[in-house]
Amino acid sequence: MGNPTGSDGDDELICYCFRHSRGDIREDVRRHGHSTILTAVRQAHREGRCRCDTLHPQGR
C-alpha cells in the first residue's frame, strides 16, 4: 500500500536536466494549482537548453 501522505517517490528525479523531483512538481502544483516547472522545462527545451539525451539514464 502507498504512503498515506502522498509522498511516495517524492525524491525520484523526473527532470534530470534541471534536477526536479516528483516532490518538487507535487509541491509546485499544490502552491500554484498547475505545474510552473513543466512550463519552464518546456520553454528550456524549445530554447535548446535540455540535455536529457546525456543526463537521463535512459537517454530520454
For each residue, the residues with C-beta under 8 A, 3 or more apart:
1:
2: 6 8
3: 6 7 8
4:
5:
6: 2 3 26
7: 3 10 23 26
8: 2 3
9: 12 22
10: 7 21 22 23 26
11: 21 22 23
12: 9 21 22
13: 16 19 20 21 22
14: 20 21 22 24 25
15: 18 19 20 37 41
16: 13 19 51 52 55 56 57
17: 41 44 49 50 51 52 55
18: 15 37 40 41 44
19: 13 15 16
20: 13 14 15 24 25 37 41
21: 10 11 12 13 14 24 25
22: 9 10 11 12 13 14 25 26
23: 7 10 11 26 27
24: 14 20 21 27 28 37
25: 14 20 21 22 28 29 35 37 38
26: 6 7 10 22 23 29 30
27: 23 24 30 31
28: 24 25 31 32 35 36 37
29: 25 26 32 33 34 35
30: 26 27
31: 27 28
32: 28 29 35 36
33: 29
34: 29 38
35: 25 28 29 32 38 39
36: 28 32 39 40
37: 15 18 20 24 25 28 40 41
38: 25 34 35 41 42
39: 35 36 42 43
40: 18 36 37 43 44
41: 15 17 18 20 37 38 44 45 50
42: 38 39 45 46
43: 39 40 46 47
44: 17 18 40 41 47 49 50
45: 41 42 48 49 50
46: 42 43
47: 43 44
48: 45
49: 17 44 45
50: 17 41 44 45
51: 16 17 54 55
52: 16 17 55 56 59 60
53: 56 59 60
54: 51 59
55: 16 17 51 52
56: 16 52 53 59 60
57: 16
58:
59: 52 53 54 56
60: 52 53 56
